[in-house]
Amino acid sequence: MVQIVQVFNNNSALVDIGDHRQAIVNGTGIAFNKHKGSDIVPSKVDKIFYLDTKASQENLYFLIKDIPIDIVTTTYEIIDYGIKKYNYNVLDYAYITLGDHIYGSYQRLMSGNYQEALIPDMQSQYPLEYKIAAHGLEVINNNLGVNFPESEIRSIALHFINAKGEESSASKLKKNESQDINEIVNKVLNKYKIYRINANSNYYDRFMIHLQYLAGRLDKPEDKKEINSNLELEMKRSYPESFEIANEIYNELQFSLEKSLGSNELIYFIIHIQRLIQEEVKN
């Protein structure tokens, strides 16, 4: 038997599996009329998502504050698939960024405001990430009862590309360098009067999380799979204002830190800024 730590709904709960380890369990009616301390019969568990690190537990609590549990478990299912099927290593913050993305896309789809993201197709450069993302889209559509277009695969894949790495790299963040990055970026954002407000808080926080792990990526061997320069031009034409702001952040960081970020990072910055300022695509 395993004991419930927290009931999410009739079909899912957080459980204690011993040795200071926790997991999310799913199953039809598995937590019906249950409460903290109740036992769960293992045979009723359809899916289980292990929270093996303290960071993964913290990320769960961060997610369930604002995101429905069915989207949280969908996020864990997608990432667990990549880890188990392909031994794909991702930093723990991928749970936050991907979960936030799925929830935002779901809300826009339900309200009739969904628009396909203008993210370049990088499948030839990142075939494994696209395989994981293609499966992830099936999981999302099946679990949430929706029908996202195939272009959503590009958005999902980007989260895996962006979060690829060993957790050890994040644990060795240089505090001074990380602080410098935040100060530089905030200086540029303030220049363009971009502040964290209720309307953009999710996108703002997602960008800050991206920057939090940037310092850990600076000392890693440079990724040889650089994004083609033609894609930069495409993004520049489509989102000129976002490109201007992102390019200034990109150049300021390289100059101040005296390190090369690689063209991939510029694309990520453009996407984050476009979401922050909600710039419409220029045809």
Secondary structure, DSSP 8 states (H G I E B T S, - for coil): -EEEEEEEETTEEEEEEETTEEEEEE-TTTTTT--TT-EE-GGG-SEEEEE-SHHHHHHHHHHHTTS-HHHHHHHHHHHHHHHHHH---B-TTHHHHHHHHHHHHHHHHHHT----------TTT-HHHHHHHHHHHHHHHHHHT----TTHHHHHHHHHHHHBS-HHHHHT--HHHHHHHHHHHHHHHHHTT----GGGHHHHHHHHHHHHTHHHHHTS---S----HHHHHHHHHH-HHHHHHHHHHHHHHHHHHT----HHHHHHHHHHHHHHHT-----
